[in-house]
Amino acid sequence: MTAPDELRLLPWSGPEGKPCYLNTDDNAGYMSRLADNIEAAQLGMAAELLEHASDVVNDQAAGPEDLRRLVKELTRALQDVTRVATSRGHLFAVSDPHRP
């Protein structure tokens, strides 16, 4: 198994919103692949949402409720993207010990 400081932060939360971690030596295992696929989906959805956000912001007919919904969706996407970045940043640091 991996060392405690090499746990992978997974792209979903556990009970009460607490982070979930994966402890494995198999980066091609089922849970690792599942996490990779979910991360890819989250990043894809965030990119699509960013395009949608530009449309809403430039729409003069967009009202306060539209903007509130957009901010809520952007907040959720930013949380997902931040978790992916944190996880991948940690994975890069662990996989390349010579990296500063």
C-alpha positions, 0 to 999 in steps of 0.5 A, a space after each residue: 500500500 501507499 505511504 500515508 502522505 501518498 493517499 489520493 484525494 478522490 473527486 467526491 466527498 464522504 459523509 458530512 462532506 468530508 474528503 475521501 482518499 484512496 490507498 493503493 499501489 495500483 494506479 490502473 485499478 478500478 477505483 483509480 480509473 473511476 476517480 480519473 473518469 469522474 475527474 475528467 467528467 468534472 473538468 469537462 462539465 466545468 468547461 461547458 459551464 464556463 461557456 454557458 456563464 459567458 452567454 448568461 453574463 452577456 445576456 441583457 435579459 438575464 435576471 437576478 434568478 438566472 445569475 443566482 443559479 449561475 453563481 451556484 453552478 459555478 461555485 459547485 464546479 469550482 469546488 470540483 476543479 479545485 479538488 481535482 487540482 489539489 489531487 493532481 498536484 499531490 500526485 505529481 509531487 509524489 510521482 516526481 521526487 525531484 520536482 520542487 
